[in-house]
Amino acid sequence: MKINFEYKTETKTCYRFEAGERPEQITIYLKKKQVDEAGINPQKGITAYIEQKED
């Protein structure tokens, strides 16, 4: 499953991204330090790939 998240805002330590509309809306918070170290521009949004955990 692939989910595209749009940048919404930031807190002191995190970036907040959202996908979808209420009531199915998904929100994800990622630490600024980790996003910045990965070279990701949060204003461009992010894509998350979800897979079932393998045993």
N, C-alpha and C positions, 0 to 999 in steps of 0.2 A: 504494500500500500504506500502511496506517495501523497504527502500532504504539503502544500505550499502555505507558508506563514508570512504574513505581512508584519513589518515593524510597527508597533503602536506607541510605545513610550519606554522610558527607562527609570529605574530607581537608582539609589546611590551605588548599588553593587551589581544590578542585573539589567538586561534588556528584556522587554516584554514583547512577545510576538503572538498574533492571533490568526486563526483560520476559521472560516465558516461564519454562520450567523446563529444567534440564539434561537432555539435552545440547544442546538448542536455545536455551538461555538467551542473551540479548543484554544486554551491559552497555555503558553510555555514560557518559562522564565529561564534564561541562560546567564551565567556569570559573565560580566563584562570582560574580566581578565582572560577567560578561556576563549571567548569570541574574538577579542582583539588579538590574542596570541596566534589564533588560527588564520588571521588575515582576512576575516569576514567583515564586510561593510554591512552593519545591521540595517541601515536604511534601505538596502536593496532587497531585504527579506531573506528568508531561508527556506530550504526544502528538507523535509524529514522523510526518511524511508523507514517503514515499520514492517518488521518480519516476526514471525513466530520464533520464540527461543528454541534453539536445538537442544536436545537432551545430551 
